[in-house]
Amino acid sequence: MSNIKLFESKQIRSVWNEIDEKWYFAIIDVVEILTESNNPRRYWSDLKRKLITEGFSQLYEIIVQLKMGSSDGKKYTTDCANAKGLLRIIQSIPSPKAEPFKQWLAQVGSDRLDEIENPELATQRTREFYKAKGYSDDWIEKRMRSIAIREELTEEWKNRGVKEKI
């Protein structure tokens, strides 16, 4: 499962990692937004070296490489970090844009935690998302029902011991 997150109308690629069940964000996208660098890959490479020389020894423990879509339509291995790791990296980027980004990321995390406590909020957010994309109320209702039915079916298969064929 992959997704595009938006920050100040700029895209940040993200992907769900099933191994640890967390969202991971493309570090290079965040670096580009915060630094407005003409060469964000170089900036990120230099920042990694700087962090290591300054004693940030656990840098490579918070970075994972995951395949993400690129502007050319292909998937490439990309340095990614979960929200916690990303915030740690952002702390090291001198930029006036860092604070609003931290607030945005905290809000996204808070929203998801609220949805865990109250799953109806996730349903409401999904409906609002579809509405904002211009889908009709009828289409949205059918889509929400199909999602619920698929979840029930998947849960029933799981309860009956059906395994996914690889």
C-alpha positions as a LaTeX table, in Angstrom:
\begin{tabular}{lrrr}
\hline
Residue & $x$ (\AA) & $y$ (\AA) & $z$ (\AA) \\
\hline
Met1 & 0.00 & 0.00 & 0.00 \\
Ser2 & 1.45 & 3.34 & $-0.97$ \\
Asn3 & 0.15 & 6.82 & $-0.74$ \\
Ile4 & 1.05 & 10.41 & $-1.45$ \\
Lys5 & 0.91 & 12.81 & 1.47 \\
Leu6 & 0.69 & 16.52 & 0.90 \\
Phe7 & 2.49 & 19.24 & 2.78 \\
Glu8 & 1.86 & 22.82 & 1.66 \\
Ser9 & 0.62 & 21.36 & $-1.68$ \\
Lys10 & 3.91 & 19.50 & $-2.22$ \\
Gln11 & 3.95 & 15.74 & $-2.59$ \\
Ile12 & 5.66 & 13.43 & $-0.13$ \\
Arg13 & 5.76 & 9.81 & $-1.19$ \\
Ser14 & 4.85 & 7.33 & 1.51 \\
Val15 & 4.49 & 3.59 & 1.72 \\
Trp16 & 3.03 & 1.18 & 4.26 \\
Asn17 & 5.64 & $-1.30$ & 5.46 \\
Glu18 & 3.90 & $-4.57$ & 6.32 \\
Ile19 & 6.95 & $-5.88$ & 8.18 \\
Asp20 & 6.66 & $-3.43$ & 11.07 \\
Glu21 & 3.20 & $-2.08$ & 10.14 \\
Lys22 & 4.24 & 1.57 & 9.88 \\
Trp23 & 4.08 & 4.31 & 7.30 \\
Tyr24 & 7.42 & 5.32 & 5.83 \\
Phe25 & 8.10 & 8.63 & 4.09 \\
Ala26 & 10.60 & 9.41 & 1.32 \\
Ile27 & 13.34 & 11.40 & 3.06 \\
Ile28 & 14.43 & 13.05 & $-0.17$ \\
Asp29 & 10.93 & 14.54 & $-0.67$ \\
Val30 & 11.01 & 16.07 & 2.80 \\
Val31 & 14.55 & 17.39 & 2.31 \\
Glu32 & 13.49 & 19.00 & $-0.98$ \\
Ile33 & 10.52 & 20.76 & 0.63 \\
Leu34 & 12.39 & 21.97 & 3.70 \\
Thr35 & 15.59 & 23.11 & 2.02 \\
Glu36 & 14.31 & 24.17 & $-1.40$ \\
Ser37 & 17.64 & 22.80 & $-2.61$ \\
Asn38 & 18.28 & 22.48 & $-6.34$ \\
Asn39 & 19.90 & 19.12 & $-5.59$ \\
Pro40 & 18.04 & 17.51 & $-2.65$ \\
Arg41 & 19.79 & 14.16 & $-3.16$ \\
Arg42 & 23.17 & 15.81 & $-2.66$ \\
Tyr43 & 21.86 & 17.74 & 0.36 \\
Trp44 & 20.62 & 14.49 & 1.92 \\
Ser45 & 23.92 & 12.74 & 1.19 \\
Asp46 & 25.88 & 15.60 & 2.79 \\
Leu47 & 23.49 & 15.70 & 5.76 \\
Lys48 & 23.96 & 11.96 & 6.38 \\
Arg49 & 27.74 & 12.41 & 6.49 \\
Lys50 & 27.41 & 15.44 & 8.79 \\
Leu51 & 25.08 & 13.62 & 11.20 \\
Ile52 & 27.44 & 10.67 & 11.46 \\
Thr53 & 30.48 & 12.88 & 12.11 \\
Glu54 & 28.48 & 14.71 & 14.80 \\
Gly55 & 27.84 & 11.43 & 16.61 \\
Phe56 & 24.34 & 10.50 & 15.44 \\
Ser57 & 25.32 & 6.83 & 15.48 \\
Gln58 & 21.83 & 5.38 & 15.11 \\
Leu59 & 21.12 & 7.14 & 11.77 \\
Tyr60 & 21.21 & 3.92 & 9.76 \\
Glu61 & 18.93 & 2.26 & 12.30 \\
Ile62 & 16.10 & 4.68 & 11.45 \\
Ile63 & 16.57 & 4.62 & 7.67 \\
Val64 & 15.12 & 1.81 & 5.58 \\
Gln65 & 15.27 & 1.48 & 1.84 \\
Leu66 & 11.93 & 0.79 & 0.21 \\
Lys67 & 10.82 & 0.81 & $-3.42$ \\
Met68 & 8.78 & 3.90 & $-4.28$ \\
Gly69 & 7.32 & 5.24 & $-7.47$ \\
Ser70 & 9.22 & 7.96 & $-9.27$ \\
Ser71 & 8.18 & 10.69 & $-11.71$ \\
Asp72 & 9.17 & 8.40 & $-14.60$ \\
Gly73 & 6.65 & 5.79 & $-13.44$ \\
Lys74 & 9.28 & 3.28 & $-12.32$ \\
Lys75 & 9.97 & 2.16 & $-8.76$ \\
Tyr76 & 13.36 & 2.80 & $-7.21$ \\
Thr77 & 14.90 & 1.98 & $-3.85$ \\
Thr78 & 14.55 & 5.12 & $-1.75$ \\
Asp79 & 15.80 & 6.13 & 1.70 \\
Cys80 & 12.74 & 6.25 & 3.94 \\
Ala81 & 11.98 & 6.85 & 7.59 \\
Asn82 & 8.91 & 6.42 & 9.74 \\
Ala83 & 7.40 & 9.45 & 11.45 \\
Lys84 & 9.70 & 9.19 & 14.47 \\
Gly85 & 12.83 & 8.85 & 12.36 \\
Leu86 & 11.71 & 11.60 & 10.03 \\
Leu87 & 11.23 & 14.01 & 12.91 \\
Arg88 & 14.73 & 13.21 & 14.13 \\
Ile89 & 16.13 & 13.98 & 10.68 \\
Ile90 & 14.07 & 17.18 & 10.41 \\
Gln91 & 15.60 & 18.39 & 13.68 \\
Ser92 & 18.94 & 18.43 & 11.88 \\
Ile93 & 17.78 & 20.50 & 8.92 \\
Pro94 & 18.23 & 24.23 & 9.49 \\
Ser95 & 15.12 & 25.62 & 7.83 \\
Pro96 & 12.29 & 27.97 & 8.81 \\
Lys97 & 9.96 & 25.46 & 7.14 \\
Ala98 & 10.79 & 22.74 & 9.66 \\
Glu99 & 8.39 & 23.87 & 12.40 \\
Pro100 & 5.22 & 23.85 & 10.28 \\
Phe101 & 6.31 & 20.48 & 8.91 \\
Lys102 & 6.67 & 19.11 & 12.44 \\
Gln103 & 3.21 & 20.44 & 13.27 \\
Trp104 & 1.75 & 18.88 & 10.10 \\
Leu105 & 3.35 & 15.50 & 10.82 \\
Ala106 & 2.15 & 15.62 & 14.42 \\
Gln107 & $-1.38$ & 16.38 & 13.18 \\
Val108 & $-1.32$ & 13.45 & 10.73 \\
Gly109 & $-0.13$ & 11.15 & 13.52 \\
Ser110 & $-2.68$ & 12.49 & 15.95 \\
Asp111 & $-5.48$ & 12.01 & 13.42 \\
Arg112 & $-4.50$ & 8.38 & 12.89 \\
Leu113 & $-4.31$ & 7.73 & 16.63 \\
Asp114 & $-7.78$ & 9.23 & 17.00 \\
Glu115 & $-8.98$ & 6.91 & 14.22 \\
Ile116 & $-7.61$ & 3.92 & 16.09 \\
Glu117 & $-9.63$ & 4.91 & 19.15 \\
Asn118 & $-12.69$ & 5.76 & 17.04 \\
Pro119 & $-12.71$ & 3.96 & 13.66 \\
Glu120 & $-15.74$ & 5.99 & 12.58 \\
Leu121 & $-13.39$ & 8.98 & 12.20 \\
Ala122 & $-11.45$ & 7.04 & 9.54 \\
Thr123 & $-14.68$ & 6.37 & 7.69 \\
Gln124 & $-15.63$ & 10.04 & 7.91 \\
Arg125 & $-12.18$ & 11.09 & 6.65 \\
Thr126 & $-12.47$ & 8.67 & 3.73 \\
Arg127 & $-15.87$ & 10.06 & 2.78 \\
Glu128 & $-14.53$ & 13.64 & 2.96 \\
Phe129 & $-11.55$ & 12.64 & 0.82 \\
Tyr130 & $-13.76$ & 11.12 & $-1.88$ \\
Lys131 & $-16.08$ & 14.14 & $-1.77$ \\
Ala132 & $-13.11$ & 16.51 & $-2.19$ \\
Lys133 & $-12.03$ & 14.47 & $-5.23$ \\
Gly134 & $-15.44$ & 15.14 & $-6.76$ \\
Tyr135 & $-17.15$ & 11.77 & $-6.40$ \\
Ser136 & $-20.94$ & 11.73 & $-6.05$ \\
Asp137 & $-22.65$ & 10.79 & $-2.78$ \\
Asp138 & $-24.09$ & 7.70 & $-4.48$ \\
Trp139 & $-20.63$ & 6.57 & $-5.65$ \\
Ile140 & $-19.14$ & 7.21 & $-2.21$ \\
Glu141 & $-21.88$ & 5.17 & $-0.51$ \\
Lys142 & $-21.34$ & 2.23 & $-2.88$ \\
Arg143 & $-17.58$ & 2.42 & $-2.39$ \\
Met144 & $-17.88$ & 2.47 & 1.40 \\
Arg145 & $-20.24$ & $-0.52$ & 1.31 \\
Ser146 & $-17.90$ & $-2.47$ & $-0.96$ \\
Ile147 & $-14.99$ & $-1.79$ & 1.42 \\
Ala148 & $-17.03$ & $-2.99$ & 4.39 \\
Ile149 & $-18.15$ & $-6.13$ & 2.55 \\
Arg150 & $-14.58$ & $-6.91$ & 1.45 \\
Glu151 & $-13.36$ & $-6.49$ & 5.05 \\
Glu152 & $-16.08$ & $-8.83$ & 6.33 \\
Leu153 & $-15.26$ & $-11.42$ & 3.67 \\
Thr154 & $-11.53$ & $-11.22$ & 4.37 \\
Glu155 & $-12.16$ & $-11.58$ & 8.11 \\
Glu156 & $-14.40$ & $-14.61$ & 7.49 \\
Trp157 & $-11.71$ & $-16.25$ & 5.36 \\
Lys158 & $-9.18$ & $-15.56$ & 8.08 \\
Asn159 & $-11.47$ & $-17.06$ & 10.74 \\
Arg160 & $-11.86$ & $-20.20$ & 8.60 \\
Gly161 & $-8.10$ & $-20.58$ & 8.16 \\
Val162 & $-7.86$ & $-19.60$ & 4.51 \\
Lys163 & $-4.27$ & $-18.68$ & 3.65 \\
Glu164 & $-3.23$ & $-16.24$ & 0.97 \\
Lys165 & $-1.77$ & $-18.03$ & $-2.04$ \\
Ile166 & 1.67 & $-16.68$ & $-2.87$ \\
\hline
\end{tabular}
